[in-house]
Amino acid sequence: MDKSNFKENTRYTITWRAPDGKLRPANIYVYKMFENAMIARMTDKSGFLYKIAYDDVTKIVMEKAVAQEDQYGIPSAVLDEKVWKDRTMMERYSSSPHMGK
Protein backbone atom coordinates (compact mmCIF):
# COMPACT_ATOMS: atom_id res chain seq x y z
CA MET A 1 0.00 0.00 0.00
CA ASP A 2 1.01 3.63 -0.31
CA LYS A 3 -0.16 7.07 0.81
CA SER A 4 -2.76 7.36 -1.95
CA ASN A 5 -4.73 4.42 -0.46
CA PHE A 6 -5.55 6.35 2.73
CA LYS A 7 -7.31 9.55 3.83
CA GLU A 8 -7.20 11.50 7.07
CA ASN A 9 -10.22 11.34 9.43
CA THR A 10 -11.29 7.99 8.01
CA ARG A 11 -11.87 4.64 9.71
CA TYR A 12 -10.35 1.51 8.22
CA THR A 13 -10.35 -2.18 8.88
CA ILE A 14 -6.98 -3.45 7.71
CA THR A 15 -4.59 -6.35 7.77
CA TRP A 16 -1.14 -5.16 8.81
CA ARG A 17 2.24 -6.56 9.72
CA ALA A 18 2.55 -5.91 13.46
CA PRO A 19 5.93 -5.12 15.07
CA ASP A 20 6.25 -8.83 15.99
CA GLY A 21 6.16 -9.67 12.26
CA LYS A 22 2.77 -11.39 12.27
CA LEU A 23 -0.14 -10.35 10.07
CA ARG A 24 -2.96 -9.07 12.27
CA PRO A 25 -6.37 -7.48 11.73
CA ALA A 26 -6.86 -3.94 13.06
CA ASN A 27 -9.50 -1.25 13.17
CA ILE A 28 -7.90 2.17 12.84
CA TYR A 29 -8.81 5.84 12.69
CA VAL A 30 -6.30 7.82 10.61
CA TYR A 31 -5.41 11.22 12.09
CA LYS A 32 -2.41 12.34 10.08
CA MET A 33 -0.51 11.16 7.03
CA PHE A 34 3.19 11.64 6.41
CA GLU A 35 5.20 10.65 3.36
CA ASN A 36 6.01 7.08 4.48
CA ALA A 37 3.68 6.48 7.42
CA MET A 38 0.43 7.54 9.06
CA ILE A 39 -0.59 8.27 12.64
CA ALA A 40 -3.64 6.20 13.56
CA ARG A 41 -5.54 5.18 16.64
CA MET A 42 -6.38 1.52 17.07
CA THR A 43 -10.10 1.81 17.74
CA ASP A 44 -10.25 -1.63 19.32
CA LYS A 45 -7.49 -0.75 21.84
CA SER A 46 -7.82 2.12 24.27
CA GLY A 47 -5.81 5.28 24.05
CA PHE A 48 -2.86 4.30 21.88
CA LEU A 49 -1.70 6.10 18.76
CA TYR A 50 0.56 4.23 16.35
CA LYS A 51 2.84 5.24 13.53
CA ILE A 52 2.03 2.70 10.82
CA ALA A 53 4.13 2.49 7.67
CA TYR A 54 2.04 2.20 4.52
CA ASP A 55 4.20 -0.78 3.49
CA ASP A 56 3.09 -2.65 6.63
CA VAL A 57 -0.55 -2.62 5.51
CA THR A 58 -1.25 -5.61 3.30
CA LYS A 59 -5.00 -5.24 2.79
CA ILE A 60 -7.81 -2.73 3.32
CA VAL A 61 -11.00 -4.60 4.18
CA MET A 62 -13.27 -1.62 4.86
CA GLU A 63 -13.09 2.17 4.56
CA LYS A 64 -15.57 4.59 6.13
CA ALA A 65 -15.31 8.38 6.10
CA VAL A 66 -16.10 10.09 9.41
CA ALA A 67 -18.57 13.00 9.48
CA GLN A 68 -17.12 16.36 10.55
CA GLU A 69 -19.00 16.38 13.88
CA ASP A 70 -17.81 12.84 14.75
CA GLN A 71 -14.11 13.40 14.06
CA TYR A 72 -11.76 12.84 16.98
CA GLY A 73 -9.68 15.78 18.12
CA ILE A 74 -5.98 15.66 18.99
CA PRO A 75 -3.78 18.78 19.36
CA SER A 76 -1.80 19.39 16.19
CA ALA A 77 1.46 19.50 18.18
CA VAL A 78 0.97 15.82 19.10
CA LEU A 79 0.58 14.95 15.41
CA ASP A 80 3.67 16.90 14.32
CA GLU A 81 6.10 14.82 12.29
CA LYS A 82 9.02 15.90 14.52
CA VAL A 83 7.30 14.35 17.56
CA TRP A 84 6.99 11.01 15.74
CA LYS A 85 10.51 10.91 14.27
CA ASP A 86 11.84 8.38 16.84
CA ARG A 87 8.52 7.08 18.14
CA THR A 88 6.19 4.31 17.00
CA MET A 89 3.53 4.44 19.73
CA MET A 90 2.05 6.98 22.15
CA GLU A 91 -0.72 6.77 24.72
CA ARG A 92 -3.16 9.61 24.10
CA TYR A 93 -6.85 9.98 24.87
CA SER A 94 -9.03 11.49 22.19
CA SER A 95 -12.72 12.09 21.78
CA SER A 96 -15.29 13.80 19.64
CA PRO A 97 -17.12 16.87 21.00
CA HIS A 98 -20.23 15.54 19.28
CA MET A 99 -20.06 12.42 21.48
CA GLY A 100 -20.31 14.59 24.62
CA LYS A 101 -16.82 13.86 25.86
C-alpha positions in Angstrom: 0.0 0.0 0.0 1.0 3.6 -0.3 -0.2 7.1 0.8 -2.8 7.4 -2.0 -4.7 4.4 -0.5 -5.6 6.4 2.7 -7.3 9.6 3.8 -7.2 11.5 7.1 -10.2 11.3 9.4 -11.3 8.0 8.0 -11.9 4.6 9.7 -10.4 1.5 8.2 -10.4 -2.2 8.9 -7.0 -3.5 7.7 -4.6 -6.3 7.8 -1.1 -5.2 8.8 2.2 -6.6 9.7 2.5 -5.9 13.5 5.9 -5.1 15.1 6.3 -8.8 16.0 6.2 -9.7 12.3 2.8 -11.4 12.3 -0.1 -10.4 10.1 -3.0 -9.1 12.3 -6.4 -7.5 11.7 -6.9 -3.9 13.1 -9.5 -1.3 13.2 -7.9 2.2 12.8 -8.8 5.8 12.7 -6.3 7.8 10.6 -5.4 11.2 12.1 -2.4 12.3 10.1 -0.5 11.2 7.0 3.2 11.6 6.4 5.2 10.7 3.4 6.0 7.1 4.5 3.7 6.5 7.4 0.4 7.5 9.1 -0.6 8.3 12.6 -3.6 6.2 13.6 -5.5 5.2 16.6 -6.4 1.5 17.1 -10.1 1.8 17.7 -10.2 -1.6 19.3 -7.5 -0.7 21.8 -7.8 2.1 24.3 -5.8 5.3 24.0 -2.9 4.3 21.9 -1.7 6.1 18.8 0.6 4.2 16.4 2.8 5.2 13.5 2.0 2.7 10.8 4.1 2.5 7.7 2.0 2.2 4.5 4.2 -0.8 3.5 3.1 -2.6 6.6 -0.6 -2.6 5.5 -1.2 -5.6 3.3 -5.0 -5.2 2.8 -7.8 -2.7 3.3 -11.0 -4.6 4.2 -13.3 -1.6 4.9 -13.1 2.2 4.6 -15.6 4.6 6.1 -15.3 8.4 6.1 -16.1 10.1 9.4 -18.6 13.0 9.5 -17.1 16.4 10.6 -19.0 16.4 13.9 -17.8 12.8 14.7 -14.1 13.4 14.1 -11.8 12.8 17.0 -9.7 15.8 18.1 -6.0 15.7 19.0 -3.8 18.8 19.4 -1.8 19.4 16.2 1.5 19.5 18.2 1.0 15.8 19.1 0.6 14.9 15.4 3.7 16.9 14.3 6.1 14.8 12.3 9.0 15.9 14.5 7.3 14.4 17.6 7.0 11.0 15.7 10.5 10.9 14.3 11.8 8.4 16.8 8.5 7.1 18.1 6.2 4.3 17.0 3.5 4.4 19.7 2.0 7.0 22.2 -0.7 6.8 24.7 -3.2 9.6 24.1 -6.9 10.0 24.9 -9.0 11.5 22.2 -12.7 12.1 21.8 -15.3 13.8 19.6 -17.1 16.9 21.0 -20.2 15.5 19.3 -20.1 12.4 21.5 -20.3 14.6 24.6 -16.8 13.9 25.9 
